[in-house]
Amino acid sequence: MTVDELVVAFALARLDNPGLDLEETAEVVVRRVGPEQAVEFAARNLAVRGELRGRAFDSAVEYVLRTVLQLRDDPGV
């Protein structure tokens, strides 16, 4: 999944669940994309953080949230 696709998935999840905070919305995205993509998100996040291990779901949620916030704060990225 590209970053653009991730942002669209996040936006759709946000529209479907307007009462959730950003982290809860990221959790919805990770649940929707399935286990293989969640592991890919976790791997990307752990690579960015320079770590070799971590809980896959939590790391995937952190990746989604970090990506969305980074693009929101600096759209030139």
N, C-alpha and C positions, 0 to 999 in steps of 0.2 A: 504494500500500500504506500503510495506516495504521500508526501506531506500535504499536498493539495487535497487528496482524497481523504486524508485524516481530518483536515479542517472541515471539509464538507460533512463527514460523518459526525463530527463533534457538533456542528451547527444543527444538524437534523436531530440529534439526540437532545440538544438544548431546547429546540422547538417542541419536541414531544414531551419534555419534562421540565417545564419552566420553573417549577418550585425547587429544583435541585441546585446545590452550589456547584462550583466548577469541578471540584474533585469527584463529587457524586456523578456528575455528568461524564467525566472521564471514565469512571467505573462502568457506566452504562455502555460507553463505546467499546471498552475492552471486552465486556460480556457479549456484545453484539458481533464483534469480528471473529470470535471463536478462538479456540486454544492455539492453533498454529500461528495466527497473526499476533496473538497475545505474547507468545514466546518470542516472536520477531521484535515486537515493541520492547520487551524486556531486554533482549540482547542489545538492541540499539541504545537503550538507556544505560545499561551497565557498561557498554563500550565508551559512551560519553563520559561517564563518571570514573572510568578507569578501574572498574571492579571486575572481579572474576565470578563472584557469586552473589546471589540475592534471591528473594522470593519473587517468582516470575510474575504473578498477578500484580502485586504491589509495585514492582518495577515497571510493568507495562502501563499501569495507571499513571505513574509518575512521568513516564515518557510522553503520554498523550497530553497530560496537563502542562508539562514543560514546553512542549512544542506549540500548543495553542497560546500559552501566555507569551512566549517569545515572539510569535508572529503578531500578537495583539500589541505588544509594547514596541516592536521594531519591525514594521511591515516591509522594510527593505532587506530583511534577512533572506 
